[in-house]
Amino acid sequence: NPSCEVAYFDAGRQRVMRDELVVPAWPKHPDAPLCACFRVAQGVFEDFGRRGDRSAMRAFLERTVSADARCVSCAADGRSCATEARRVFLRTLEEATGT
């Protein structure tokens, strides 16, 4: 939830507050890139969905598993954005096609 003051937490009850983030991180800062490695904004995935551009989405997802992906060091939570990018794409595709 972007309005929650807690940015990230783990099973050990450790947490990072939104104001402790070194750089703006999505979704706490909606203008920050959804993909920290490649600096890709949420709007790009929404555009893929509106256009129904599955090949562009597949190409992006292939980058997320390439040697160039640096999720552990770039992403605030250390995880790949692939799941969230796919979710945004599919939600927008569904809205655009009405399915």
Buried (B, 14 or more C-beta within 10 A) or exposed (E): EEEEEEBBEEEEEEEBEBEEBEEEBBEBBEEBBBBBBBEBBBBBBBBBBBEBBEEBBEEBBEBBEEEEBEBEEBBBBEEBBBEBBBEBBEEBBEEEEEE
